[in-house]
Amino acid sequence: AMNYSLLAGGKRLRPLLMLETYRLLGGKGKEIEPFMAAIEMIHTYSLVHDDLPAMDNDTYRRGRKTTWSVYGEGMGILAGDALLNYAFETALEAAFPAQEGTSEPGKLRAVMRALQIMARKSGIYGMIGGQTADLEAEGCSEPLSQERLLFIHEHKTAALIQAAMMAGAILAEASKEQIEAVEKCACNIGIAFQIQDDILDVVGDSRELGKMVGSDAMNKKQTYVTARGLEKAREDVERLSSEALYILQELPGDRGFLEDLIRDLIHRRK
């Protein structure tokens, strides 16, 4: 069930963002690789649990049956739990690489700090906190405030993108100012990504998306589109993405791939 979930395809967006941020800020080692696997496992576990009947009750993800609908609800829960645990087990391999015996003290501190960021951004102060707020808002008769809606998007989606890019920057031993700039850039990318997701749930094509459209309305979820309207949502995707690109221009290194990736996210159809 873990393999079925993790090898189902997908964009691999978070590992890509992590790797390119690492390279952008001068990272050259192998310690990034277990972290790339770990961030994808954390993201995948969240999707596996998201699809469960108690949450979104989705039966299709990435163009095929969701994990719980193939293996059963209990195994879906366990697969998600196991992926989360295995993510941190895998990331910790970067602390004590077998071929080197031990890491340098500076590199070891960077690995521990990156782990702390990933744990915080995926936990109650990040993704799980946002998912909780999203669940509480379901079926709410009163329209969500802009502040609450942004809280949900920032924590539910942007936090894990922040974790990916910040971990890449930390492992590259970037400066405090550079890590803070990366955190802000990733926040904008994440919110824009989620707004685009809300847009695609209204105007997307199920065959392209690999999942059913209209599930937000079916689950009585208030989204950026229902709160702000389709045109305003599209404008805000453009604005947030432009701000992210502007922040990126302040960082050293070759930004070409990252800039192209962010632009692609604006116009993605799946």
Secondary structure as GFF3:
##gff-version 3
##sequence-region A 1 270
A	DSSP	alpha_helix	2	6	.	.	.	ID=ss1
A	DSSP	alpha_helix	13	24	.	.	.	ID=ss2
A	DSSP	alpha_helix	32	50	.	.	.	ID=ss3
A	DSSP	beta_strand	60	61	.	.	.	ID=ss4
A	DSSP	beta_strand	64	65	.	.	.	ID=ss5
A	DSSP	alpha_helix	67	71	.	.	.	ID=ss6
A	DSSP	alpha_helix	73	91	.	.	.	ID=ss7
A	DSSP	three_ten_helix	92	94	.	.	.	ID=ss8
A	DSSP	alpha_helix	105	122	.	.	.	ID=ss9
A	DSSP	alpha_helix	127	137	.	.	.	ID=ss10
A	DSSP	alpha_helix	146	153	.	.	.	ID=ss11
A	DSSP	pi_helix	154	158	.	.	.	ID=ss12
A	DSSP	alpha_helix	159	171	.	.	.	ID=ss13
A	DSSP	alpha_helix	176	203	.	.	.	ID=ss14
A	DSSP	alpha_helix	206	209	.	.	.	ID=ss15
A	DSSP	alpha_helix	215	218	.	.	.	ID=ss16
A	DSSP	alpha_helix	224	228	.	.	.	ID=ss17
A	DSSP	alpha_helix	230	248	.	.	.	ID=ss18
A	DSSP	alpha_helix	256	267	.	.	.	ID=ss19
###
